[in-house]
Amino acid sequence: MKTVEIIGYKRANLGKKESKKLREDGYVPCVLYGGDEQVHFSAPMILFREIVYTADAHFVSLNVEGNEYRCILQDIQFHPVSEIILHADFLQLHEGKLVKMDIPVHLIGQAPGVNKGGTLMHKRRTLRVEALPKNMPEFIEVDISELDFNRAIKVGEVKEENFTVLDADNLSIAVVEVPRALRGKTAEEAEEEGAEEGAETTAPEGESDAAE
């Protein structure tokens, strides 16, 4: 998994007034948990772009005045109006200790239901995963090449490799929505009409001329 570097500076004062001043100066008040003691620090808000405003999952290499920690962003709070980062919590990683992260789902393959005119609905873009840091996946691939009308790929179908998915097995990850024109028909009828529409849209130009 990719690692993002965050540079931090120890905080001498932990009051609300000091936190407000830090934000005004472009810094985020932060706390690191999971070690022998909590570490209170601040970090430039601009450094959070690569771990906050992205769909990817990252480890964090945190350097607080020369002390280095391997961690993850555990929680983050935003202002409800301005969306400025108000506070961030980090969790220190330990090689032999399980950790939980939200890991993005990448859909691969071409769904037959989409070829018949259906709309692919990506229901869950991340999955909650528990694993040792060394086994934490950067993303999880889900093959949709057999996803047809009236068929959903569930969390329970995800192949787990040295990690555990914590979401409920019956939750849908992806489903192909049947076109409105085909709703109310039987599955066989919808598939047949969808296949005919797909064939018409992909037919060679000469065929339509010959039919006339």
C-alpha positions in Angstrom: 0.0 0.0 0.0 1.2 3.5 -0.8 2.5 5.7 2.1 1.9 9.4 2.5 4.3 11.5 4.6 3.0 13.9 7.2 5.3 16.3 9.1 4.0 17.4 12.5 5.0 19.7 15.3 4.3 19.1 19.0 1.6 21.1 20.7 2.4 22.9 23.9 -1.2 24.2 24.5 -4.3 22.0 23.9 -7.0 24.6 24.5 -9.8 25.6 22.0 -8.2 29.0 21.6 -4.9 27.5 20.5 -6.7 25.0 18.2 -8.6 27.9 16.5 -5.3 29.8 15.9 -3.7 26.7 14.4 -6.5 26.4 11.9 -6.3 30.1 11.0 -2.6 29.6 10.3 -3.3 26.6 8.0 -2.6 23.8 10.5 -4.7 20.9 11.7 -4.8 19.9 15.4 -4.0 16.2 15.6 -3.6 13.3 18.1 -1.7 10.0 17.6 -3.1 7.0 19.5 -2.0 3.4 19.8 1.5 3.9 21.3 2.8 4.1 24.9 1.3 7.6 25.2 -0.8 10.0 23.1 1.1 12.4 20.9 -0.6 15.8 20.4 0.7 17.7 17.4 -0.3 19.9 14.5 0.4 19.4 10.8 0.0 21.6 7.7 -3.5 21.3 6.3 -2.1 21.1 2.7 -0.4 17.7 3.5 -3.8 16.1 4.1 -4.8 16.4 0.4 -3.3 13.0 -0.5 -5.0 11.1 2.3 -8.4 12.9 2.6 -9.4 14.1 -0.9 -8.9 10.7 -2.6 -10.6 7.4 -3.0 -7.4 5.5 -2.4 -6.3 4.0 0.9 -2.9 4.9 2.4 -0.6 4.3 5.2 1.0 7.4 6.8 4.6 8.0 7.7 4.3 10.6 10.5 7.4 12.6 11.6 6.8 14.7 14.7 10.0 16.7 15.3 12.3 13.7 14.5 10.1 11.0 16.1 8.8 8.7 13.3 5.6 6.7 13.5 3.9 4.4 11.0 0.1 5.0 11.2 -3.2 5.4 9.5 -5.7 8.2 9.6 -8.4 6.9 12.0 -10.8 9.8 12.1 -11.2 13.3 10.8 -13.7 16.1 11.5 -14.7 18.9 9.1 -16.4 22.2 9.7 -20.1 21.7 8.5 -20.1 24.9 6.4 -16.5 25.7 5.3 -15.4 22.1 5.3 -12.1 23.1 6.8 -10.4 20.2 8.7 -11.1 20.8 12.4 -9.2 17.8 13.9 -7.6 14.5 12.9 -6.9 11.3 14.8 -4.1 8.9 13.8 -3.6 5.3 14.9 -0.1 3.9 15.3 0.5 0.6 13.5 2.2 -2.4 15.0 3.3 -5.3 12.7 1.7 -8.0 14.9 -1.5 -6.2 15.6 -4.7 -6.3 13.5 -5.9 -3.0 12.1 -9.2 -2.0 10.4 -9.4 0.2 7.3 -11.9 1.2 4.6 -10.5 -0.3 1.4 -11.7 0.8 -2.1 -13.4 -1.6 -4.4 -12.3 -1.8 -8.0 -14.8 -3.4 -10.5 -13.2 -5.3 -13.3 -14.6 -6.9 -16.4 -17.6 -6.1 -18.5 -21.1 -6.9 -17.2 -23.4 -8.7 -19.7 -26.4 -6.9 -18.3 -24.8 -3.6 -19.3 -24.3 -4.8 -22.8 -28.0 -5.5 -22.9 -28.8 -1.9 -22.0 -28.8 -2.1 -18.2 -27.1 0.4 -15.8 -24.3 -0.7 -13.6 -24.9 0.4 -10.0 -21.8 0.4 -7.8 -23.4 0.1 -4.4 -20.4 -0.2 -2.1 -17.2 1.7 -3.1 -15.3 0.7 0.0 -15.3 -2.3 2.3 -14.3 -2.4 5.9 -11.3 -4.7 6.2 -9.3 -6.1 9.1 -5.8 -7.4 8.6 -2.2 -7.2 9.8 -0.5 -4.1 8.3 1.6 -6.2 6.0 -1.5 -7.9 4.6 -3.7 -4.9 4.2 -4.7 -4.6 0.5 -4.4 -1.4 -1.4 -7.8 -2.2 -3.1 -10.1 -5.1 -3.6 -10.9 -6.3 -7.1 -14.5 -7.6 -7.8 -15.1 -9.3 -11.2 -18.4 -8.3 -12.8 -18.0 -10.3 -16.0 -21.0 -12.5 -15.0 -23.2 -9.8 -13.7 -26.5 -9.9 -15.6 -30.1 -8.7 -15.0 -31.5 -9.6 -11.6 -28.0 -10.6 -10.4 -26.0 -8.8 -7.6 -22.5 -9.4 -6.4 -22.6 -9.7 -2.6 -19.9 -9.0 0.0 -19.9 -12.7 0.9 -18.5 -13.5 -2.6 -15.3 -11.5 -2.1 -12.3 -13.7 -2.1 -10.4 -12.9 1.2 -6.6 -13.2 1.0 -5.0 -12.8 4.5 -7.6 -10.3 5.4 -11.2 -10.3 6.7 -14.1 -8.2 5.3 -16.2 -7.0 8.2 -19.2 -5.9 6.2 -22.3 -8.1 6.2 -22.2 -10.9 3.6 -25.6 -10.1 2.2 -24.8 -6.5 1.3 -24.6 -5.8 -2.5 -21.4 -4.5 -4.0 -22.7 -4.1 -7.6 -25.9 -4.8 -9.5 -27.1 -4.1 -13.0 -30.3 -2.1 -13.0 -32.9 -3.3 -15.6 -33.9 -0.6 -18.1 -37.3 1.0 -17.5 -38.7 -0.3 -20.8 -38.0 -3.9 -19.7 -39.3 -3.6 -16.2 -42.3 -5.8 -15.4 -41.2 -8.5 -17.8 -39.9 -11.9 -16.9 -36.2 -12.3 -16.6 -36.1 -14.4 -19.8 -38.1 -11.7 -21.7 -35.9 -8.9 -20.4 -32.7 -10.7 -21.3 -34.1 -11.6 -24.8 -35.2 -8.0 -25.6 -32.0 -6.6 -24.1 -29.9 -8.9 -26.2 -31.9 -7.9 -29.4 -31.4 -4.2 -28.6 -27.7 -4.7 -28.1 -27.4 -6.6 -31.4 -29.2 -3.8 -33.2 -26.9 -1.2 -31.9 -23.8 -3.2 -32.9 -25.0 -4.5 -36.3 -22.8 -3.7 -39.3 -23.9 -0.7 -41.4 -24.5 -2.9 -44.4 -27.1 -5.1 -42.7 -29.7 -2.3 -42.2 -29.4 -1.2 -45.8 -29.8 -4.8 -47.1 -33.0 -5.2 -45.0 -34.6 -2.2 -46.7 
